[in-house]
Amino acid sequence: MLAFRRLFPQLQCALEIPDNMEFRTRILPNVRKGSVTVSTESDVKKFLNSIELEAIGRPLSKVARVLEVSVSGDKASARIELGIPAKSALDSIRAQIESELCVHTGAASADVELSTRITSHSVQSNLQPIPGIKNIIAIASGKGGVGKSTVASNIALALAAEGASVGVLDADIYGPSQPQMLGLTGERPSSEDGETMAPLIGHGLQVMSIGFLVDPDQPMIWRGPMVTSALNQLINQTQWKDLDYLIVDMPPGTGDIQLTLSQQVPVSGAVIVTTPQNIATLDARKGLAMFQKVKIPVLGVIENMSTHICSSCGHEEAIFGSGGAEQMVADFDIPLLGQLPLDVRIREQTDGGTPTVISDPDSAVADIYRKMAIRIAAAQSSQRADYSSKFGTIVVEGAS
């Protein structure tokens, strides 16, 4: 190995990365052919932008900016600014880039400095961003009972764990659940000026919900105009402070709230939550189509309750069937962000006001949530595409 290092000093970094499939299948054959040469700065930048980041699943150019590169003697260096929160993946991202940079430039070593700056992304063309909020992401489902609110709270906490400033808006006017899930039951927001409200803080998240303003047992018997007015007030009269992401926990369906969100709220992306069985994916497909039709990009699909894990023996079984989400993403050419098990601990933790990401951060489920959060941010940072041609006309019942 020592003789090999002396013969190929430019491989020093790469050889430190075990079982790197990209290195073994794409880079090493080129090295054997003698194709590695010292590159110009522009060539190095172009190369860096083309790297498919294994921890993210997207090219570097889609999720980051190359600020500076240099190759001096036997050392290469680069400063790169990530546009997504990915604290848990920084070491692996840095190692991969340094490895490939060594090989591409012929340098014996490489030093990559990573920083993070989350920026605002494009929204519907007729709307402007809301002050204090860089990006609004809707978590939606076609029907109730698929665990959408549990997913929303854990995704928000996962984004925060990855280094972002995050808020949660509970837009399920008829059945608000985020106060319970984030340990804020019975709390009330304060108002210094009588016109705006300060969000409550739950596990580091800025949170607002209609559930903070009404009695928990009070039924919300509101007609459409009252619902849309309430949503606008919750969004625009809350004093959101420097949020990178506002996660909106949507009510199920494709009614007034969804239309208001698409027409009046600057949303930069939506995530669809479904379960595997056909009856759930049929409704989820309608929700997906609605968002795409109104020019809100769907960032991907999350399949909840993919399998059931027995709390006694650990046996895993697909009790709701399988393949529903896979068929959706294949039909509409969008990412499958992740699959979550039906695990009693997820329910217990959320019911207790401490969702999985914070109550059991080292668990396999928390790791799934963190990876999904990174994928959501990465999908949003990538170029928007127009999928409206895939769908028919949306019919608004009762519209004049």
C-alpha distance (Angstrom), angle and dihedral (degrees) to the residues before:
residue distance angle dihedral
M1 . . .
L2 3.82 . .
A3 3.81 91.3 .
F4 3.79 89.4 48.1
R5 3.80 91.1 52.3
R6 3.81 90.8 51.3
L7 3.77 90.8 48.8
F8 3.81 92.6 48.4
P9 3.85 107.0 25.7
Q10 3.78 90.0 165.4
L11 3.82 88.9 68.8
Q12 3.79 94.8 60.5
C13 3.79 94.2 102.1
A14 3.77 96.3 39.2
L15 3.79 94.2 51.4
E16 3.78 89.5 60.1
I17 3.80 90.7 66.3
P18 3.83 108.7 82.1
D19 3.78 121.5 -142.8
N20 3.81 95.3 -2.3
M21 3.80 102.5 171.8
E22 3.80 93.2 -169.1
F23 3.79 90.5 53.5
R24 3.80 95.0 47.1
T25 3.79 97.5 44.4
R26 3.80 103.7 36.0
I27 3.80 112.3 15.9
L28 3.81 105.7 35.6
P29 3.83 95.0 54.3
N30 3.79 89.4 54.7
V31 3.80 91.0 49.9
R32 3.81 89.9 52.9
K33 3.79 88.8 53.4
G34 3.79 89.8 54.6
S35 3.80 94.0 -116.5
V36 3.82 97.8 134.2
T37 3.80 113.1 105.5
V38 3.77 136.8 161.5
S39 3.79 105.7 -86.9
T40 3.77 135.7 -147.6
E41 3.79 119.7 -108.8
S42 3.81 93.2 -104.9
D43 3.78 91.2 48.8
V44 3.79 91.1 50.4
K45 3.80 91.2 50.3
K46 3.77 90.6 49.4
F47 3.78 90.2 49.3
L48 3.80 93.2 48.6
N49 3.79 91.2 50.7
S50 3.80 89.9 53.6
I51 3.81 95.7 54.4
E52 3.80 112.1 116.0
L53 3.80 103.0 -136.8
E54 3.78 107.0 -135.6
A55 3.81 94.0 -156.7
I56 3.81 91.9 52.3
G57 3.79 103.8 31.1
R58 3.81 93.4 -134.4
P59 3.81 137.0 88.8
L60 3.77 115.4 -87.3
S61 3.81 90.4 -118.0
K62 3.83 90.1 64.6
V63 3.79 96.3 54.8
A64 3.80 106.6 24.4
R65 3.81 147.5 30.5
V66 3.78 124.9 -127.1
L67 3.81 103.4 -134.3
E68 3.78 100.8 177.2
V69 3.79 140.8 -3.4
S70 3.78 133.6 -176.6
V71 3.79 137.7 175.0
S72 3.77 114.9 -161.7
G73 3.78 121.2 169.7
D74 3.77 108.5 -48.4
K75 3.82 95.8 -18.3
A76 3.81 130.8 84.5
S77 3.78 125.0 -167.9
A78 3.77 137.9 -178.1
R79 3.79 140.0 -178.0
I80 3.78 113.0 -146.8
E81 3.78 129.2 -178.1
L82 3.80 116.3 -151.8
G83 3.78 116.5 -147.8
I84 3.80 94.3 -156.9
P85 3.81 134.9 60.6
A86 3.80 108.0 -104.5
K87 3.79 107.7 146.5
S88 3.80 94.6 149.5
A89 3.81 91.8 52.4
L90 3.82 100.0 44.4
D91 3.80 95.9 98.6
S92 3.79 94.1 50.4
I93 3.82 91.8 44.1
R94 3.80 91.3 50.8
A95 3.81 92.9 46.5
Q96 3.80 93.0 50.6
I97 3.81 93.9 47.9
E98 3.81 93.0 47.0
S99 3.80 90.4 48.9
E100 3.79 94.7 51.3
L101 3.80 92.7 40.2
C102 3.82 90.4 57.2
V103 3.77 91.7 52.7
H104 3.79 96.3 44.2
T105 3.81 96.1 48.4
G106 3.79 99.2 34.1
A107 3.80 90.4 -123.6
A108 3.79 120.6 149.5
S109 3.81 92.2 -136.3
A110 3.77 139.7 11.8
D111 3.79 136.1 -156.4
V112 3.79 119.9 -159.1
E113 3.80 120.9 -171.9
L114 3.80 113.9 -158.0
S115 3.79 126.2 -162.9
T116 3.81 132.2 168.9
R117 3.79 130.6 -132.6
I118 3.77 118.6 166.2
T119 3.79 114.6 -154.8
S120 3.79 136.4 -173.3
H121 3.80 118.0 -86.9
S122 3.76 130.0 -150.0
V123 3.80 121.3 -75.7
Q124 3.79 135.4 -175.4
S125 3.81 108.0 -38.5
N126 3.82 96.1 -118.1
L127 3.82 96.7 50.6
Q128 3.80 136.6 77.8
P129 3.83 126.3 -143.8
I130 3.80 117.2 -95.1
P131 3.83 114.1 -111.1
G132 3.79 111.1 -100.4
I133 3.82 94.5 20.5
K134 3.80 123.5 90.4
N135 3.80 99.0 -179.2
I136 3.80 135.0 12.3
I137 3.79 117.4 -157.3
A138 3.81 120.9 -173.3
I139 3.80 119.6 -147.4
A140 3.79 105.9 -156.5
S141 3.79 144.4 165.9
G142 3.76 135.6 -168.2
K143 3.80 93.3 -128.2
G144 3.79 140.6 15.4
G145 3.76 126.8 -99.1
V146 3.80 98.5 47.1
G147 3.82 96.0 108.6
K148 3.80 96.6 -104.8
S149 3.82 95.6 147.8
T150 3.80 92.2 48.7
V151 3.80 89.2 51.1
A152 3.83 91.4 47.1
S153 3.80 94.5 53.1
N154 3.80 93.3 46.1
I155 3.81 93.8 46.0
A156 3.81 89.4 51.4
L157 3.80 91.2 50.1
A158 3.80 90.8 45.8
L159 3.82 92.3 52.9
A160 3.80 88.4 50.2
A161 3.81 90.9 49.1
E162 3.81 88.2 53.0
G163 3.80 90.5 57.1
A164 3.81 107.0 -89.0
S165 3.79 130.7 126.8
V166 3.80 104.0 -120.0
G167 3.77 139.6 -174.1
V168 3.80 132.9 -173.1
L169 3.79 125.0 -144.0
D170 3.80 113.6 -166.3
A171 3.81 100.1 -147.9
D172 3.79 94.5 170.5
I173 3.79 92.3 108.5
Y174 3.80 94.8 176.9
G175 3.80 96.7 46.4
P176 3.82 113.0 19.2
S177 3.79 111.7 -174.5
Q178 3.80 106.3 161.1
P179 3.85 94.1 89.7
Q180 3.81 88.5 60.9
M181 3.80 94.9 40.9
L182 3.81 94.9 49.2
G183 3.81 96.1 43.8
L184 3.81 96.1 -107.6
T185 3.81 101.8 116.8
G186 3.82 111.7 148.8
E187 3.81 94.5 13.9
R188 3.80 121.6 130.7
P189 3.83 128.2 -155.5
S190 3.80 119.5 -119.3
S191 3.79 127.8 -130.3
E192 3.78 124.7 -160.1
D193 3.79 97.6 -177.0
G194 3.80 100.9 32.1
E195 3.81 90.4 -121.4
T196 3.80 105.4 69.9
M197 3.80 134.0 38.6
A198 3.78 132.2 -138.9
P199 3.81 112.4 -129.0
L200 3.77 117.9 -117.1
I201 3.80 118.5 -116.7
G202 3.79 119.2 -124.5
H203 3.82 118.8 175.4
G204 3.81 89.7 -25.5
L205 3.81 94.7 -48.6
Q206 3.81 124.9 118.1
V207 3.80 104.3 -126.1
M208 3.80 135.6 -170.1
S209 3.79 127.5 174.7
I210 3.79 139.2 159.2
G211 3.79 82.6 -124.2
F212 3.81 88.6 74.8
L213 3.81 91.1 58.4
V214 3.81 103.6 46.2
D215 3.78 136.9 48.6
P216 3.84 110.8 -88.0
D217 3.82 91.0 -124.0
Q218 3.81 95.2 46.4
P219 3.81 111.9 110.5
M220 3.82 114.6 -132.1
I221 3.81 100.5 -130.8
W222 3.79 96.2 173.6
R223 3.77 131.7 148.0
G224 3.80 121.7 -132.8
P225 3.84 98.9 -89.5
M226 3.81 91.5 51.8
V227 3.78 91.1 49.8
T228 3.80 94.7 50.6
S229 3.80 91.0 45.4
A230 3.81 90.3 52.1
L231 3.81 91.5 50.0
N232 3.81 92.0 51.1
Q233 3.79 91.2 49.0
L234 3.80 93.2 49.3
I235 3.80 91.5 51.4
N236 3.79 102.0 38.3
Q237 3.81 101.9 32.8
T238 3.80 95.6 49.5
Q239 3.80 115.4 96.2
W240 3.79 97.2 -128.0
K241 3.80 110.3 -172.8
D242 3.81 121.2 -146.3
L243 3.78 97.5 -43.0
D244 3.78 119.8 -178.5
Y245 3.80 89.0 -167.0
L246 3.78 135.1 14.8
I247 3.79 109.4 -162.3
V248 3.81 110.9 -153.2
D249 3.79 114.8 -155.4
M250 3.81 100.3 -149.9
P251 3.80 126.9 -155.3
P252 3.80 114.2 -114.0
G253 3.78 120.9 -92.7
T254 3.80 136.3 32.6
G255 3.80 103.0 -80.4
D256 3.80 139.7 115.8
I257 3.79 97.4 -42.9
Q258 3.79 93.3 51.0
L259 3.81 92.9 48.0
T260 3.81 91.7 47.1
L261 3.77 90.4 50.2
S262 3.78 92.1 51.6
Q263 3.80 95.3 45.1
Q264 3.81 104.6 36.2
V265 3.82 108.9 19.8
P266 3.84 121.9 71.2
V267 3.80 100.8 -124.6
S268 3.79 119.9 178.9
G269 3.79 97.4 -169.3
A270 3.79 147.9 -12.2
V271 3.80 133.4 -140.1
I272 3.80 121.3 -153.2
V273 3.82 119.6 -144.7
T274 3.80 119.1 -159.6
T275 3.76 141.8 155.2
P276 3.82 122.1 -125.4
Q277 3.81 101.6 -104.0
N278 3.78 121.7 98.2
I279 3.81 95.6 -118.1
A280 3.82 89.7 60.5
T281 3.79 97.7 42.4
L282 3.82 91.9 49.3
D283 3.80 89.3 62.5
A284 3.80 93.6 38.1
R285 3.79 90.0 56.7
K286 3.81 89.7 56.3
G287 3.79 91.0 52.2
L288 3.79 90.8 47.8
A289 3.79 91.3 50.2
M290 3.80 92.2 50.1
F291 3.79 94.0 54.9
Q292 3.76 93.4 46.3
K293 3.79 92.4 47.1
V294 3.81 92.0 55.2
K295 3.83 90.5 49.1
I296 3.80 97.5 -104.6
P297 3.82 106.1 133.3
V298 3.79 117.0 -128.0
L299 3.79 105.9 -132.6
G300 3.78 94.0 -162.1
V301 3.78 148.6 -63.3
I302 3.80 128.8 -83.1
E303 3.78 117.1 -156.8
N304 3.79 109.9 -150.5
M305 3.80 124.6 -166.1
S306 3.80 90.4 18.7
T307 3.78 91.1 156.8
H308 3.80 135.2 5.4
I309 3.80 118.4 -122.7
C310 3.80 114.1 -154.6
S311 3.80 110.2 -129.0
S312 3.82 91.1 -148.0
C313 3.79 105.0 46.0
G314 3.80 104.3 9.3
H315 3.82 93.2 -121.9
E316 3.80 111.6 159.2
E317 3.80 121.3 -146.2
A318 3.82 135.2 168.6
I319 3.81 95.3 -127.8
F320 3.83 92.7 165.9
G321 3.77 93.8 48.7
S322 3.77 125.0 -111.5
G323 3.77 143.6 -105.0
G324 3.80 99.9 50.0
A325 3.78 97.7 114.7
E326 3.79 92.7 38.9
Q327 3.79 89.9 57.0
M328 3.81 91.5 49.0
V329 3.78 95.0 52.3
A330 3.80 91.0 45.1
D331 3.80 92.2 51.1
F332 3.80 95.7 46.8
D333 3.81 100.0 31.1
I334 3.81 96.4 -125.0
P335 3.82 130.2 129.7
L336 3.78 126.6 -87.5
L337 3.79 97.3 -133.7
G338 3.78 96.4 -166.4
Q339 3.79 148.6 -51.2
L340 3.79 124.2 -114.7
P341 3.81 128.7 -160.2
L342 3.80 126.5 -124.8
D343 3.78 96.7 -112.5
V344 3.80 124.3 166.3
R345 3.81 90.3 -140.6
I346 3.80 91.5 64.1
R347 3.81 89.9 56.2
E348 3.80 93.7 44.4
Q349 3.78 93.6 49.1
T350 3.80 94.4 47.7
D351 3.81 93.7 44.6
G352 3.79 87.4 52.2
G353 3.80 93.0 55.5
T354 3.80 95.3 -109.8
P355 3.83 110.1 96.1
T356 3.78 120.6 -150.8
V357 3.80 97.7 -97.6
I358 3.81 91.4 64.6
S359 3.80 102.4 25.4
D360 3.82 95.1 49.6
P361 3.83 106.0 14.2
D362 3.80 94.9 163.0
S363 3.80 94.7 53.3
A364 3.79 125.0 110.2
V365 3.81 90.5 -115.6
A366 3.81 92.9 53.5
D367 3.79 88.4 50.8
I368 3.82 89.7 53.6
Y369 3.80 90.3 52.0
R370 3.82 92.3 49.9
K371 3.80 92.2 49.7
M372 3.80 90.7 48.1
A373 3.80 90.8 50.0
I374 3.81 90.9 53.5
R375 3.81 90.7 47.6
I376 3.81 91.1 50.8
A377 3.80 91.5 51.5
A378 3.81 90.6 45.8
A379 3.80 92.7 49.5
Q380 3.78 90.2 51.0
S381 3.79 93.4 49.3
S382 3.81 91.5 52.7
Q383 3.76 122.6 87.5
R384 3.78 115.7 -71.1
A385 3.77 118.1 -117.8
D386 3.79 130.6 -159.6
Y387 3.79 111.2 -125.2
S388 3.81 95.9 166.2
S389 3.81 92.2 111.7
K390 3.81 88.6 67.7
F391 3.78 92.6 64.7
G392 3.75 138.1 62.1
T393 3.76 126.5 -126.2
I394 3.82 116.7 -61.2
V395 3.77 111.4 -125.3
V396 3.81 116.7 -146.3
E397 3.77 105.9 -155.4
G398 3.78 114.0 -132.3
A399 3.81 94.4 11.1
S400 3.77 116.0 144.2
